[in-house]
Amino acid sequence: MLPNSSRTYHDPLHGAIALDNSDPTEALLIRLIDTPAFQRLRRIRQLGPASLTFHGAEGSRFTHSLGVMAIARRVFDRIAKRYPQVQPHRPIVLCAALLHDIGHGPFSHTSEEIFGNHHEAWTRRILRESTPVRQLLDHFDPSLVDTLEQVYLKKYPVPFVWQLVSSQLDCDRLDYLMRDSYFTGASYGKLDLDRILMALSYDPVSQQLVVARKGMAAIEHYLIVRYFMYAQVYNHPKNIAATWVLEQAFRRACEQFALGGIPADDTVMAWLTQSKLPGEGSSLLGAPVKPLPLAHYLAADDGVLTYHLQRWQHCVDPVLADLCRRFLDRDLLKALDISSLNVNEQEHLMQQVSIWLAQAGFSATHYAGIRVACSRGYTIYQRGIRLQTAAGLQEISELSPLVKTLIQPVKRAWLIYPSEIESSLSNFYPKLNSA
């Protein structure tokens, strides 16, 4: 890179995201983006298998991470003009925003459900152990890795810094709600980003991120958007069914690999036999195993795991072959809303489903189950969202009846099952509707 060259990323949401190489912080961001660990995020879909439900949901963790950094820079630079005392925190905020998702595994959050990997833990590990990333951070500031870990653990002494990255009103949520709405076509997910950002401010006494009282309506709208995106997109029944099929495919692959029945390269072999957390836990089968090496973690992406699904759809095990085929061909299982049934009724239904599956020649373990999805617009934690009022800082739910209602979680229970038993299920519970 030439000494004075800059970098521009043309984003569908934020327009031109320009980084100035003459600015030491932005020069660091350019070099961090160019590391293999960050470039890997191009190969990980933001919404995992959601493109099977919303065909436009092809965006990557790479584009999202750039978007979070762009929003964080916009917020921080505006606030720093009024409160110059926060200026020294700029490198920390921008690096934390850019790198917050570098630890995501294949299929994003879906791999966390399947393998038990927590991307936050892997993010911290990558910052410490990935040589290209660590060298850049250490060269800029030897204490930067420790500082970023404080931010991600919400232990940084200035709450404003970590709240911009991870809180009830952070740059991460602002970007993913806008981005996921845009790519899924969910028009009710649109945010008034300009109004929200203009309402954000800094309280020099508590050193917190706060919201101007006049911005309450924009924040209420943001929280409603978040609720609907969870209810209608993230917890869509077809997403739940797709995740189920993917999880069962890898569970079956783990079983077959233990028997020596399927091929796998070194990377996927390590994933199938990994512990649930770095250094501890158990594999998908529950047996204690070694932690997943960082090299194998970084070598895995959507393409690597999908390639193995393509190979396994031709394997000798009929269950694994069928599950892989179903996912690849989008021949998904059905999802039936059974929220109206109590726990005993749900258990009785599962017993009946197991019988019908056995009669139809299916493995009940891999082809049916109950998944509970929870949608909530707002949770009071991490100090909540604080509004500036004449009486001082007040939590938004104390002032907004609308936000208070969004605190209540809405749970829906879904029965996952193959269409081959749908007629039996319809006769058994004719009032329930599948999706």
Secondary structure, DSSP 4 states (H G I P E B T S, - for coil): --TT--EEEEETTTEEEEE-TTSHHHHHHHHHHTSHHHHGGGGSBTTGGGGGTSTT---BHHHHHHHHHHHHHHHHHHHHHH-GGGGGGHHHHHHHHHHTTTT--TTTHHHHHHH---HHHHHHHHHHH-HHHHHHHHHH-TTHHHHHHHHHTT--SSHHHHHHHSSTT-HHHHHHHHHHHHHHT-GGG---HHHHHHHEEEETTTTEEEEEGGGHHHHHHHHHHHHHHIIIIIT-HHHHHHHHHHHHHHHHHHHHHHTT-S---HHHHHHHT--SBTTBS--TTS---PPPPHHHHHH--HHHHHHHHHHHTTSS-HHHHHHHHHHHTT-PPEEEE-TTS-HHHHHHHHHHHHHHHHHHT--HHHH-EEEEEEE-S----TT--EEEETTEEEEHHHH-HHHHHHTS-EEEEEEEE-GGGHHHHHHHSTT--B-
